[in-house]
Amino acid sequence: MKYLKKIQKAFVILFLTSSLIFSASYINNFFEISKSLDIFATLFKQLHVYYVEDINSGELIKTAIDKMLESLDPYTNYISEDEIEDFRFMTTGQYGGIGALIQNREEYIVISEPYFGYPAQKAGLLAGDKIIEVNGVNIRGMSSSDVRNMLRGQPQTAIKIKVERLNIENMLEFEVIREDVKIENIPYTGVVGDDIGYIKLSGFTENAGRETKDAFMKLKDEKGIKKIILDLRGNGGGLLNEAVNIVNIFFERGNLIVSTKGKIVERNTRHLSLNPAVDTLIPLVVLIDRGSASASEIVAGAIQDYDRGVIIGQRSFGKGLVQNVVPLSYNSKLKVTVAKYYIPSGRCIQAINYAVRDEDGSVIKIPDSLKVAFKTRAGRTVYDGGGIEPDVFVEPYRYSNIGTSLITKHLIFDYATKFFFEHPTISEARNFEITDGMYNDFVAFINGKDYDYKTDTEQMLELLKETAIEEKYFEQITSEYEQLNRSLAHNKEEDLITFKDEIKYFLKSEIVSRYYYQTGRIEVALLFDSEITKAIEILNNQEAYSEILKGTYTAH
């Protein structure tokens, strides 16, 4: 009995001590917060009193907030009242506007692609139209974001747009009635090969799961597909619950799809497949690349962890952080990282150091020594540390320097505009071909126009020269440098022959989009897609497909 009392006494002392430590810690933390806020408020007031010029309070505060949040992670962001509409678009894929892509061209804005079935297209605006005025305001010199804001607005409101059009002397004026514009989660579905369905999923906004399910069932019921490709390339993610719903199409209910773990233990969650599956047996390939992030990685990761399908492409982006949106005063919001998510094997695909990334933002290669091994349901070894590694890696196609130059300098675009006005119709997108006669016409069109470029070798040679000059060695190698420079000097005419097939593809894609819009562009892309080719090859080889999922496959 005495022993029990001693234990109880010790427990009480321990409890009181820990409570005092916690209270002291809490009080100290609260004091630091109050102290920091007081310093900031005092500093802000003194700036307004003493700074030599007038200060824009709103801009200064936003800069301070943005810089503060930037020190945490790339995804914790302040959303001001002015940015709420853009935020709504990110989560719903919907906005009020005319439904068209625009681009900067010198001092004006050009319509690069109207969305089929939306106000710009229905009113008669075309790709290549140069916008001169919006509601009587000359937009010369404005940025594309400023003009975009002018074009957007409440649905059912009218907007007047004046444009210049190729081969028409006078300006054209269009009255466009804005509508709710919804960017489709699924811009295209179809059949590739004999019996392989294809679904291009571009986003995870509201209803993405239902839309994917409907598209899949339609392919099965109407097209009789026996295999399926789900394309998540370039899909930067979105709503986590929609990712769970999409995985659920291929899994029976009750399977763990993703779990989240953060500082507030009570808010940790486990997301299970809740609905009956549509098809748990159909052979499945998921395509990913460096642009596949967040919700895309949940889908690809869950399918890989359960050995439900084959992942093809390149390593994904590497974003395993969960954000919640917290309301602030004056209609502003805070998008704050609250947890990391973990896919079924237990791994987190978040990059070990999200501050160190490649130029496109995706995770850099992680040393093997920093990776932790996990097992899929069938016992295959998979790793954490940054993104989803595909089961079958396909080297991404690297465009030529001349092809890139012709696109970035808008010569492909401008020729497509010219072609459209000269040809009222063309054959179906997948059957349309760029003949040698068309290609020669394009070559004549760009003759004398600026599309010069530097090859990688030429750029490295320039770097060699700069380094040699800096280190005072250049005089000794001048003659060798000049001889090498002459030898490497690229010939644009030769490049137009060497890269003819690639340039023909660019022309075909841009021209087809003028007649068949985004659907036509995707159909053309599928014909020249090495990852689609590999997916078809794997799906048509049941032995290879099974070996990949067992971890016994070796490429031949």
Order of alpha helices (4+ residues) and beta strands (2+ residues): alpha-alpha-beta-alpha-beta-beta-beta-alpha-beta-beta-alpha-beta-beta-beta-beta-beta-alpha-beta-alpha-beta-beta-beta-alpha-beta-beta-beta-beta-beta-beta-alpha-alpha-alpha-alpha-alpha-alpha-alpha-alpha-alpha
